[in-house]
């Protein structure tokens, strides 16, 4: 049987699927090699360890999520508008990087890389909570809601997409429409009535 050829990107695609299905702790280099159709020695030619593959895969989720925070519409203007932009773009990133974000949401902190990913997620949550608090101080978000709770609820709603969203489904919404629908549902309930 002929072995498949792989580059690092295709190995990451395989690793993400295996890690998501079996968990990082439940996956061996032998499992990864078998799923890729490679020998273990061929896999080691591409990567040093399963931890390295995990870090590279999680980078594919974390970096674009944080990249949204550097966009001009995330940095400039009223806090409510920046928050809305961040939420909309995070949905679009999730749709674009669905397997990688799914893996990010499944890590439990059992390895150094998983702990790094969890710390980055907490860091992101703090940035969003600060935006909610700024929007409340501006009078644009209802004053009777806790900023940290709002942040967790917003991203709980976004993160739940990994459980049911299938971009290949015949009736699947595209990322932009999905983001717009989620933003409208969330922000219509958050905005202060004037």
Secondary structure, DSSP 8 states (H G I E B T S, - for coil): -------HHHHHHHHHHHHHHH-STT--HHHHHHHHT--HHHHHHH-S-HHHHHHHHHHHHHHHHHHHHTSHHHHSS-HHHHHHHHHHHHHHHHHHTHHHHHHHHH--S-SHHHHHHHHHHHHHHHHHHHHHHHHHHTT-B-TTS-HHHHHHHHHHHHHTHHHH--TTSTT---HHHHHHHHHHHHHHHHB---
